[in-house]
């Protein structure tokens, strides 16, 4: 079972991408809970959580919050990271 839709945000985003359910809905019909109840989406979400669990990651420690924000933006631009959109959630 593992993390739920409100805990595994990146995996949920990956599942949305795989299933083509890209737009957030602000009604019960398209809610996260409803999506997770759909077998195809639930399977995609489960696979995405497994994918995230198996990812290798690296990090750079930066204590200063301003430098941390600038570093994150710089690195995402240089590496062309697909999932750093900097939208507020």
BAMI-751352 format. One record per atom (N, C-alpha, C, O, CB): x, y, z negated. Coordinates in steps of 0.02 Angstrom, whole numbers, plus 32768, in hexadecimal, padded with zeros to 4 digits. Each point is the difference from the previous one (the first is absolute). Glycine has a CB too. Example, Ala and Ser with C-alpha at 12.3 -4.5 7.8 and 13.67 -1.06 7.14 Angstrom:
<recs>
82947EE47E7A7FD3803B8000802D803C800080347FFF7FDF7F6D7FC67FE3804D80708062802A803B7FFD7FD980377FDB801980377FF880227FA98074
</recs>
This chain:
<recs>
802A7FC580007FD6803B8000802C803E80008000802680307FA47F9C7F93808280498007802F80387FFF7FDF80447FFA7FC980077FE580817FB4805D7FD880777FD77FEA80457FFB7FC0800C80277FF47FE28035808280417FBC7F6280097FF57FC180128020800A803A80328038801B80057F897FBF7F94800B8039808A800480348034801980437FE6801F802580257F847FA28014804F80497F88801680407FE580467FFD7FE0801980327FE77F6F7FE9800580977FAA801680437FF87FE580337FF48037803A80157FFA7F957FBD7F9C801E800C809E802D7FEF80377FF1802D803C7FE97FE88034801F7F9F7FA4800580B880207FEC8032803280247FF680437FE080048034800C804C7F6E80547FA2805C80257FF5803F7FE67FC280247FF68001803C806F80377F927F907F92800C7FE67FC3801F7FBA800C801C7FEF7FE5803580547FD67F7B7F95806D802E7FBD801080198006802680427FD97FF4802F7FFA800F7F5B805C802B807A800B8026803E80167FD180387FE9800880398036805E7F83800C7F6A803680167FCF80327FC47FD680177FF97FF2803C807A800B7F917F627FEF80057FC57FD880127FD18029802C7FE37FE5802F80287FDA7F667FED8080805C7FD6802C802A801C800280477FDB7FFC80318006804A7F6B80607FBF80698020800480427FF57FBF80287FEE8003803B8069804B7F967FB37F7A800F7FF97FBF80217FB87FF380167FF47FE58036806A7FEF7F857F728041801D7FB97FF3800F7FE08037802A7FC77FFA801680327FC67F80802C807780757FE3803780277FD0802B7FD87FDD802A801D80307F8F80477FF0803E7F5C7FD380287FD48028803A7FE4800F80037FC47FAB7F97801E805980958049802F80347FEF7FE4803B7FD98023801F7FD980187FC0808B7F86802F7FA57FE4803B7FE07FE07FF07FBD7FDC7FCF7FF880118062807780237FF97F617FE17FF97FBE7FB7801480057FEE802E802580807FEA7FA07F687FC680167FB980107FFF7FEE80157FB9801A7FE57FCF7FCC7FC9808F7FEE80817F9D7FEC80197FBF7FB87FED7FF17FD980277FE58078803880267FA07F6380087FBE7FE47FF1800A7FB77FEC80367FE4800C7F8F806B804580097F937F9380057FBA7FEB800E7FD3803C80277FD07FFA7F8980467FA780337FF8809880077FD6803C80487FF7801580137FC980167F7D805D800E8099800C7FD680457FFB8017803280067FC7803B800E800C7FA280208060800C7FC77F57802B80097FC680357FCA7FFC7FFC7FCC80227FA6806B7FA280907FD4801380357FCF7FF77FE57FBE7FE480147FCA8016803D80947FD67F807FA77FE67FE37FC37FE37FDB7FD9803580057FC280027FF080777F8F7FE57FE980997FDB7FDF803680307FE080327FF67FC780157FAC808B7FDD80937FD2802080327FE3802D801F7FC17FE380087FCE8024801080A580087FF97F8F7F95801F7FC57FE07FD17FC57FFC80167FC77FF8803280867FC77F777FBF80457FCF7FC97FFF7FF97FDF80447FE67FC980057FDD80727F9F80547FE780917FFD7FE38043803A7FCD8007803980117FF47F92805A803C80257F587FE480347FCB8004803D8013802B80387FF37FEC7F6D7FBB80048050806F804980388011802D802D80357FDF803D7FFC80037F7D7FE980628027804D7F7C802880347FE080237FE47FC2803A80107FF47F7680488037802D7F807FAE801D7FE27FC4803D7FD68012803380027FDC7F5C7FFC7FED806E7FDD806D80397FD88016803A802D8015803A7FF37FEF7F787FB18037803F80917FFF8034802F8016802080227FC4803C800B7FFE7F878007806E80147FFF7F62801980217FC4802D7FD07FD9803580147FE77F638034801380547F7A800080287FCE7FDE80437FF6802380347FFB7FDF7F627FCC7FF980698035806A803E7FF98027802C803D7FF8803E7FFB7FFC7F877FBC8056801D80847FAC8026803E7FF8802180037FBC803A80167FFA7F7880258055802B7FAF7F7C801E7FFF7FBE803B7FD07FFE8033800E7FE07F5D800E7FED806A7FAA805480387FD18003803A801F8026803A7FF77FED7F767FA8800F80418085803A803580218027802580337FD5803E800380017F7F7FED8068801E80387F71801F80327FD5802A7FDE7FC9803780177FF17F6A8039802680447F7B7FCB80257FDB7FCC80447FE7801A80307FFB7FDA7F627FE27FF3807180128073803D7FE3801C802F8034801F80347FEE801C7F8B7FAC7FFA803080A67FE6802A8034801D803E800B7FD67FFF7FFC7FC37F9C803B806D809C7FD87FF2803D80167FDF7FFD804C7FFC7FEA8020803080597F7A7FF97FD480827FA1800080487FFD8040801A7FE280247FDD7FDC7F618022801A8089803F801A803B80237FE67FE880437FE77FCD801A801780837FAA80387FD480587F837FEC80417FE7803D80297FEE80377FE67FF47F5E7FEA7FE18060807180298033802F7FEC7FE280277FC67FC9801C8007806C7FED806E7FEE7FF97F547FE680257FC6800F804A800880398014800D7FD67F867FA97FBE808F80428008804980017FD3801B7FC97FC37FFE8006805880068078800380177F4E7FDB80177FC57FDC8042800B7FC9800B7FE580897FBA7FD57FCB8067806D7FE28042800B7FC37FF9802E80067FE78038806A80517FB97F557FDE7FF87FC37FF680288000802480437FE47FE780317FE2800C7F6480588048806F80028024803F802E7FDC80327FEE7FF6803A7FFD80777F8980507F808025802E7FDB802C7FE37FBC8013800B7FE88038805680527F937F797FA780087FE07FC0800E7FCE800780397FFF7FD8802E801180067F5A7FC7805680757FCE800B80358022800E80427FEC7FE580347FC480487F7780847FFD805480248011803E80237FC3801D80017FF6803D800E807F7F99800E7F617FFE80217FC380177FCE7FD18021800E7FE38034804780297F707F717FEC803D7FCD7FD3801C7FEA801980467FF97FD7802E7FE0800C7F5E801C805D807B7FEC801B804180397FF880327FF37FEA80397FC280697F8E80887FBD802680397FFA802D80087FB8801980077FF3803B8031806C7F8A7FC77F72800C800B7FBA80127FC87FE6802C800D7FDC8030802F80137F657F868024805D7FC87FE9802A8005801C80477FEE7FDE80307FCA80197F6A80608047806C8008801D804380397FDE80257FF97FEE803B7FDB80807F9B80657F8A8009803A7FE280207FF37FB8801480127FEB8037803880607F877F967F8E80177FF27FBA800E7FC17FF580297FF47FC980198047801B7F7E7F9C8050806F7FC27FFA80257FD07FCE7FE07FDF7FD98023805F804380457FBE7FE57F567FD67FD07FDD7FB6800B80107FE780387FFE806D7FC37FA67F8C7FCF806D7FBB800380187FCD80107FCA7FCE8021800D80537F8D80497FEB803D7F6D7FCD80057FCC8009803A7FD17FD780087FD2801F7F7F8037803D80A27FFF8007803C7FD77FDB80398022801C8024802980547FB57FAA7F51802F801C7FD9803580207FF9803E7FD57FEB803480187FD77F738025804E80537F837FFE80387FD07FBA801E7FF97FF980397FE9807D7FDE80347F577FC47FF67FBC80167FF37FF27FFA7FB5801C7FD67FDE7FBE800780957FFA804D7F757FEB7FF97FBA7FCA7FCB7FFF7FDA7FF88030804280817FB37FDF7F637FE67FD17FC87FFB7FCF800B7FCA7FD47FD67FF480817FDE8037
</recs>
